[in-house]
């Protein structure tokens, strides 16, 4: 059974840092690219960051998070990460992990990140 399980969300103050994890099982993790998406209340889901299957290739970030967020993966542990620093209230959203290989794609259930003073 395919599973993507996000964890690490929570409530933080502006300027603080948080690291999200995405634990995968049930598929060949190291053949899939990984993306992090987020969805804020009343807004559409948006792509935040992406990393290629081997972790050494293409990495992309949304302009809104460049220089503050870092995506990475550990294929030996079937886990992906999103390190977030200098968090802003506008980063508040549910963060989702997505695994993609061609037309095959899996989503996690999401983890809430709230940035508030």
Rosetta blueprint (number, residue, H / E / L):
1 X L
2 X L
3 X E
4 X E
5 X E
6 X E
7 X E
8 X L
9 X L
10 X E
11 X E
12 X E
13 X L
14 X L
15 X L
16 X L
17 X L
18 X E
19 X E
20 X E
21 X E
22 X E
23 X E
24 X E
25 X E
26 X L
27 X L
28 X L
29 X H
30 X H
31 X H
32 X L
33 X E
34 X E
35 X E
36 X E
37 X E
38 X E
39 X E
40 X L
41 X L
42 X L
43 X L
44 X L
45 X L
46 X E
47 X E
48 X E
49 X E
50 X E
51 X E
52 X L
53 X L
54 X L
55 X L
56 X L
57 X L
58 X L
59 X E
60 X E
61 X E
62 X L
63 X L
64 X L
65 X L
66 X L
67 X L
68 X L
69 X E
70 X E
71 X E
72 X E
73 X E
74 X E
75 X L
76 X L
77 X L
78 X L
79 X E
80 X E
81 X E
82 X E
83 X E
84 X E
85 X L
86 X L
87 X L
88 X L
89 X H
90 X H
91 X H
92 X L
93 X E
94 X E
95 X E
96 X E
97 X E
98 X E
99 X E
100 X E
101 X E
102 X L
103 X L
104 X E
105 X E
106 X E
107 X E
108 X L
109 X L
110 X L
111 X E
112 X E
113 X E
114 X E
115 X E
116 X L
117 X L
